[in-house]
Amino acid sequence: MKNSFERCPFEHTLYIKEGDQGKLFTVCLYVDDLIFTNNSTSMCDEFKRTLMCEFKMTDMGLLHFFLGIRVNQQEYGIFISQKK
């Protein structure tokens, strides 16, 4: 909240930050798992720097699993399936 994110009133694990010129950053936080998406490289880099200063964390790159869901990111789309 102190970094200008607003909590979604309908989903309390979802936070959104709007930037200039249509930039948008969305974060979903569930216990100790965090996923985010954005349309701004600069907002992404700023977010990572802020978190790394506050918490011990690891940037694991692209999302592969989240809450039992397998995520497969390809050039032609993003596909999700149940983790086996």
C-alpha positions as CSV (number, residue, x, y, z in Angstrom):
1,M,0.0,0.0,0.0
2,K,2.9,2.4,0.8
3,N,4.1,2.0,-2.8
4,S,0.9,3.3,-4.3
5,F,-0.8,-0.1,-4.8
6,E,-4.6,-0.3,-4.3
7,R,-6.2,-3.4,-3.0
8,C,-9.0,-4.8,-5.2
9,P,-12.3,-4.5,-3.2
10,F,-13.5,-7.8,-4.7
11,E,-10.4,-10.0,-4.3
12,H,-8.3,-9.1,-1.3
13,T,-5.2,-10.9,-2.5
14,L,-5.0,-8.7,-5.6
15,Y,-3.3,-5.3,-5.7
16,I,-3.1,-2.9,-8.7
17,K,-0.9,0.1,-9.4
18,E,-1.5,2.4,-12.3
19,G,1.3,4.4,-13.9
20,D,1.6,7.0,-16.6
21,Q,0.4,6.5,-20.2
22,G,-1.6,3.3,-19.5
23,K,1.0,1.5,-17.6
24,L,-0.5,-1.2,-15.3
25,F,1.1,-3.5,-12.6
26,T,-0.9,-6.2,-11.0
27,V,0.2,-8.3,-8.0
28,C,-1.5,-11.4,-6.4
29,L,-0.2,-12.3,-3.0
30,Y,-1.2,-15.6,-1.3
31,V,0.6,-16.3,2.0
32,D,4.2,-16.5,0.9
33,D,3.6,-16.9,-2.9
34,L,3.6,-13.9,-5.2
35,I,2.8,-13.5,-8.8
36,F,2.7,-10.3,-10.9
37,T,2.1,-9.2,-14.4
38,N,2.6,-5.8,-16.0
39,N,3.0,-3.9,-19.3
40,S,6.0,-1.9,-18.1
41,T,9.6,-3.1,-17.8
42,S,10.4,-0.1,-15.6
43,M,7.6,-0.7,-13.2
44,C,8.6,-4.4,-13.0
45,D,12.3,-3.5,-12.2
46,E,11.2,-1.0,-9.6
47,F,8.9,-3.5,-7.9
48,K,11.6,-6.2,-7.7
49,R,14.2,-3.7,-6.3
50,T,11.7,-2.5,-3.7
51,L,10.9,-6.1,-2.6
52,M,14.5,-7.2,-2.5
53,C,15.3,-4.2,-0.2
54,E,12.5,-5.2,2.2
55,F,12.6,-9.0,2.1
56,K,14.9,-11.9,1.5
57,M,13.7,-13.2,-1.8
58,T,14.6,-14.9,-5.0
59,D,13.7,-13.9,-8.6
60,M,12.8,-17.3,-10.1
61,G,12.1,-15.9,-13.6
62,L,9.0,-16.8,-15.5
63,L,6.1,-18.5,-13.6
64,H,6.0,-22.3,-13.8
65,F,3.8,-23.2,-10.8
66,F,1.4,-21.3,-8.5
67,L,-0.9,-22.8,-5.9
68,G,-1.0,-26.2,-7.6
69,I,-1.4,-24.9,-11.1
70,R,1.2,-25.6,-13.8
71,V,1.8,-22.6,-16.1
72,N,3.5,-23.1,-19.5
73,Q,4.5,-19.9,-21.2
74,Q,5.2,-20.1,-24.9
75,E,5.6,-17.6,-27.8
76,Y,2.2,-18.5,-29.0
77,G,0.3,-18.3,-25.7
78,I,0.2,-19.1,-22.0
79,F,-1.4,-22.4,-20.9
80,I,-2.4,-23.6,-17.5
81,S,-3.1,-27.1,-16.2
82,Q,-3.4,-29.0,-12.9
83,K,0.0,-29.9,-11.4
84,K,0.5,-33.7,-11.5
